[in-house]
């Protein structure tokens, strides 16, 4: 009976130890990502060697290697054979979840930034916009072209549509605050969440490439999404083009 109990409890101990080991490399990866976002390690700079990082964090080199591999997957660093690991020229990891906010995502990456309204006008809803916002075709919408910045770099440019007359004045509030969340709050929407996001990669138009300060031959990440108010009513339909070489999008599945 003792042997049987031992054989049953051993895997649980191994699983716990494995979880603890995993937490080491993930915590180290996050600390390094925070340091990159805060400018401790500048774009193009070489990170300390695996040996130096292992001594700094009090772990073995295998753990450091796993942490660096994770950062590489997130697009924050790249390894060069025989030279070491370098911070990408500009890289930021943005969260994409039910309650993701541009400014909050930047803050989590240790960066400052906001939204800038490039153009605003009233338009009539086409079929796709009407379907997304659950309004009739030709209903009046507020159209905003918005540039999202972080650390002085353009990260995404978006086309956003809001039903009128509910969001009359939203453009002016976004321009003044740099935040759509703040504008929603002033207009009576204290909270909202994303209904869905559709992600694809494509070549940008010349206009999008110009706003993102990149070549039109370099792919961008297109995210189409719909936001809902607490009552489940659609309040925003957007299409955002992210600079593919500056942004990594992490989809969050653990938000309530």
N, C-alpha and C positions, 0 to 999 in steps of 0.2 A: 504493500500500500504506500509506503514511504517513497519508493522509487517511482510509483505512478504519479504521486503528487508532485514530485520533483520535476518529472518530465512535462507536467501540465503547467507548472508555474514558470519554468525557464523561458519559454517564448515571450511571456509578458514582460519579464525583466529585460530580455534582448530588445523588445520593441520600445521599451521606455528608454533604454540606453541609446538606441538608434535615433529616437526622437530628440534626445538631448544633444546628440552629436549634430543632428540636422539644424537644431536651433543655433548652434555655434556659428556655422557657416552663413546662415541666413542673416543673423544679427550683424556679423562682420560685413557682409555684403551691403546691408542697409546703412551701416555707419560709414562705409566708404562712399556709397551713393550720396548720403547727406553731405559728406565732405566735398564731393565734386560739385554738388548743387550750391554749396556755400562759398565756393571759390578757393577752398584750401588747396585743391589740386586744379590748376587752370587748364583750359582747353589746349590739347597738344602736349601737356606735361607728362613726363614718365612717372608712374607710380613707384613707390619703394619696391625693392626686390621681394620675392616671395619669402626669402629668409628673414629680411628686415620686418616684414609684416607679421610673420609667424612669431617673432620675438616680441613685437609690439602688442599683439593680442594674446600671447601666451598659448598658442595652439601649434599644431604641426603644419608642415607645408602642404599636406594633402588638403587640409581644411581651407587654407588660403587659396589653393588652386581652384577648389570648388566655388568659393566666393567670387573669385575673379571670373570664372567661367559664367556664373550667373549674371554678373555685370555686363559681360560681353554679349550674352543673349538679350539683355535689355537694351543694348545699343549704346551703353554709356562709356565703354572702353573697347580697345582692340589690342590684341597681342601681336607683336612682331617677332618672328623667330630670331633668337640670338640678341635681341635688343631690350625686350621687356614688354610691359603693358602700359599703354598710353591712353589718356583721356581723349575721347572723341573731340573733334574741333568744336562742336557745340552739341550737347545732347541733354535732353530732359525727358524724364519718364512721367507721363501724365496718366492719371487714373481715369477710367471710363466705367462708371457705375450708375446705379439708380439715382444717386444724389450728388454726382460729381459736379463741381463748380470750377471754372477756370482759375480763379484766384486761389481757391483752396488747394487745387492740384499743384499750382506753382509753389505755394507756401510749403507743402509737404516735400517738394523737391528743393527747398531752400532758396527759391527765387522770388523776385517781385515782378509784377506785371499786371496787366489789365486789358480791357477791351476798348477799342476806339471805333466810333461810328464813322464810316467813310461815306455812306450815302443813306438817305431815308426818303421814302415816298409811300403814298397810298396806291395800292394796286388791286385789281380784281382777281379773285382766286381762280386758278386754272383747275383742271380736273384732279391732278395729283395733290395739290395743296388743299383743295376742298375735301378730298377723301381723308387726308391726314388730320385735318383740323375739325372734321365732322361738321362742315358748313356747306351751304349750297354753292354751286359754281357761280362765279361772278360776285360773290360776297366780298365786301371791302376788307382788305388786309393791310397791316402795316408791314412794309418790307424794309429790312435793314441789311446793309452790307457792312460787316464788322471785321476788324482786324484784331487778332489776339496776339499780344506780345508778352515776352518773358525775358528778363535781363537785357532789354533793349533790342532783342531779336524778334522778327516776325515768326510766329509759330503756326498760326493758322489764319485763314480768311474764310468767312462764312456768309451764307445768305440765310436770313432768318425771317420767318413770317408769323405774325401775331394777329388774332382776330380783332376787328374793330366793331363797335366803338370801345370795347372793353379796355383796350390798352392804348387809348389816346394819350399822348404825352410821354410814352415810354422811351422814345428815341432821345428826348432831351435829358431824361434822368440817366440813361445809360451813358450818354456823352459826358455828363457831369461827374458821375460816380465811377465809371469804368467797369460797371458790374450790372449784368442782367438780373442777378439775384436781388440786388438792392432795389432795382427798378420794380421788379415784381412785388417786393415787400411794400413799397410806397403805394402801389396800386391795389393792395389788398390780398396779394397771394403770399402768405407767410412761408409756405413750403410747396415744393413740387418735386416730381420724380420722373425719370425717363421711362417711357413705355417700352421703347425698343431702340436699338442702334444697329444700323447696317453698315458694314465696313468693307471697303474694296480699295484696290490700288489702280491708279490710272495716270495717264499723262495730263498735266494741267493745261488749261487754256493759256493764251499769252497774257491775259489780264491777271489770272490767278498766279502765274509764275512771276509776274511783275510785282504783285503785292507781297509775295513770299521771298522776293529777291533771289530767285533761282532760275536756272535754265528751264525752258519748256520741254526739254528732252529728259528731265529728271522726274521720275514718278513721285506722286503725292498719294497720301492716304485720304480717301473720301469717307466721311462718316455722316450718314443721314439718320436723323433721330426725331422723335416726337416726345414732348414733355406734357405731363398732365398735372392739373391742380389736385388738391386733396379730395375733391369730389369725383375725380376721374375724368374731368373735362379737358380736352386738348387745349393747350394755351400757346404752344410754340411748335413749329415745324422748321427744322434747320438742315442745311447741308454745309458741312465744314471740310475744307481742304487743309490737311496738315502737311507741313514740310517733312518729307519722309526721312531726310538725313539729319534732322534735328530733334525729332520726336519719336519716342516709343510709347505706344498706347497699351496700358495694362487694364484688361477687363476685370472688374471686381465682381465676384459672385457671392461674397459674404455680407453684403449690405442688407439690412432689414427691409 
